[in-house]
């Protein structure tokens, strides 16, 4: 839970007159306050943001679009699963193959980014992940074309 740093946060957007006290009410621990507190600029109005993304990507439009794309794929997957159950078809099988592969690729990519240390090792892990994702998609498409398909296979598993 965030602690109250100053009651002077109720000031105007242009640094107007302070409505309440200027003294700190609750002081957070020193490592936390350095993490939570932004630099004070002339337009600073007492608001504080927590920065969770690396600074090299914080202003990037591509990173924002990628994050939005991940959310869209997740929501699409939530709607696609019941639709595949209610209306199993070849188009649904291939849609599931694409969305499941993309969703797992992005998720495992974040695991590689967070937990694999070193530039060379991280590049090798990402290349391996790309190869694994390509093989997964090719395998699911092969299964859809030459066998019963994802929807029918899941239905057959549920009949057991």
C-alpha positions in Angstrom: 0.0 0.0 0.0 1.4 3.4 -0.9 2.0 5.7 1.9 1.0 9.4 2.0 4.2 11.3 1.3 2.8 14.9 1.5 -0.5 16.5 2.0 0.6 19.2 -0.3 -0.4 17.0 -3.3 -3.6 19.0 -3.5 -2.1 21.9 -5.4 -3.0 23.5 -8.7 -1.6 22.1 -12.0 0.8 25.1 -12.3 2.2 24.7 -8.8 -0.5 26.9 -7.2 -1.0 27.7 -3.6 -0.7 24.8 -1.2 -4.0 23.9 0.5 -2.6 21.9 3.3 0.6 21.2 5.1 4.1 21.3 3.5 5.7 18.9 5.9 5.9 15.1 5.3 3.2 13.2 7.2 4.5 9.7 6.8 8.1 9.0 5.6 8.6 5.8 3.7 11.9 3.8 4.1 14.8 5.4 2.2 15.0 2.7 -0.6 11.3 2.9 -1.2 11.1 6.7 -1.4 13.9 6.8 -4.0 12.0 4.2 -6.0 8.6 5.9 -5.7 9.4 9.6 -6.0 9.7 11.3 -9.3 11.9 14.3 -9.9 10.2 17.6 -9.1 9.6 19.7 -12.2 7.9 23.1 -12.4 4.6 21.3 -13.3 5.0 18.8 -10.5 1.8 18.5 -8.4 2.7 15.9 -5.8 1.7 12.9 -7.9 4.1 10.0 -7.8 4.4 7.1 -10.3 6.0 3.7 -9.9 8.2 2.9 -12.9 8.2 -0.8 -13.6 9.5 -0.9 -17.2 13.2 -0.3 -18.0 14.0 3.3 -18.8 15.2 2.4 -22.3 11.7 1.3 -23.3 9.6 3.7 -21.2 9.2 6.2 -24.1 9.0 3.6 -26.8 5.8 3.5 -28.9 6.7 -0.1 -30.1 6.8 -1.3 -26.5 3.4 0.2 -25.8 1.9 -1.4 -29.0 3.5 -4.7 -28.1 1.9 -4.6 -24.6 -1.5 -3.7 -26.2 -1.1 -6.5 -28.7 -0.5 -9.0 -25.8 -3.7 -7.9 -24.1 -5.7 -8.2 -27.3 -4.4 -11.7 -28.0 -5.2 -12.7 -24.4 -8.8 -11.4 -24.6 -9.1 -12.9 -28.1 -8.1 -16.3 -26.6 -10.7 -16.0 -23.9 -13.4 -15.6 -26.5 -11.9 -18.1 -28.9 -11.9 -21.1 -26.5 -15.7 -21.2 -25.9 -16.3 -20.4 -29.6 -14.2 -23.4 -30.6 -16.1 -25.6 -28.2 -19.5 -24.4 -29.5 -18.5 -24.3 -33.2 -15.6 -26.7 -34.0 -14.4 -26.1 -37.5 -11.2 -26.0 -39.6 -11.0 -22.2 -39.3 -11.4 -22.4 -35.6 -8.6 -25.1 -35.4 -6.1 -22.8 -37.3 -7.1 -19.8 -35.3 -6.4 -21.6 -32.1 -3.1 -22.8 -33.5 -2.0 -19.2 -34.3 -3.3 -17.6 -31.1 -2.1 -20.3 -28.8 1.4 -20.2 -30.4 1.6 -16.4 -30.3 0.4 -16.3 -26.7 2.9 -18.9 -25.5 5.7 -17.3 -27.5 5.2 -13.9 -26.0 4.8 -15.3 -22.5 8.0 -17.4 -22.7 9.8 -14.5 -24.3 9.1 -12.5 -21.1 10.5 -15.3 -19.0 13.6 -15.3 -21.2 13.9 -11.5 -20.9 13.5 -11.6 -17.1 15.5 -14.6 -16.1 18.3 -15.2 -18.7 21.4 -13.1 -17.9 24.0 -12.1 -20.5 23.6 -10.7 -24.0 24.9 -13.7 -25.9 23.0 -16.3 -23.8 19.8 -14.2 -24.0 20.1 -13.9 -27.8 20.6 -17.7 -28.0 17.6 -18.3 -25.8 15.4 -16.0 -27.9 16.6 -17.8 -31.1 15.8 -21.1 -29.5 12.4 -19.8 -28.4 11.7 -18.6 -31.9 12.6 -22.0 -33.3 10.4 -23.7 -30.7 7.5 -21.4 -31.5 7.8 -22.0 -35.3 7.9 -25.8 -34.7 4.9 -25.6 -32.4 2.9 -23.7 -35.0 4.0 -26.0 -37.8 3.1 -29.0 -35.7 -0.3 -27.7 -34.8 -1.0 -26.9 -38.4 0.2 -30.4 -39.4 -2.1 -31.9 -36.8 -5.1 -29.8 -38.0 -4.5 -30.8 -41.7 -3.5 -34.5 -41.4 -5.5 -35.5 -38.3 -8.7 -34.5 -36.5 -7.8 -31.0 -35.5 -7.5 -29.3 -32.1 -11.2 -28.9 -31.4 -12.1 -32.5 -32.2 -9.0 -33.8 -30.3 -10.1 -31.9 -27.2 -13.6 -33.2 -27.6 -12.3 -36.8 -27.9 -10.2 -36.3 -24.7 -13.3 -35.1 -22.8 -15.3 -38.2 -24.0 -12.8 -40.5 -22.3 
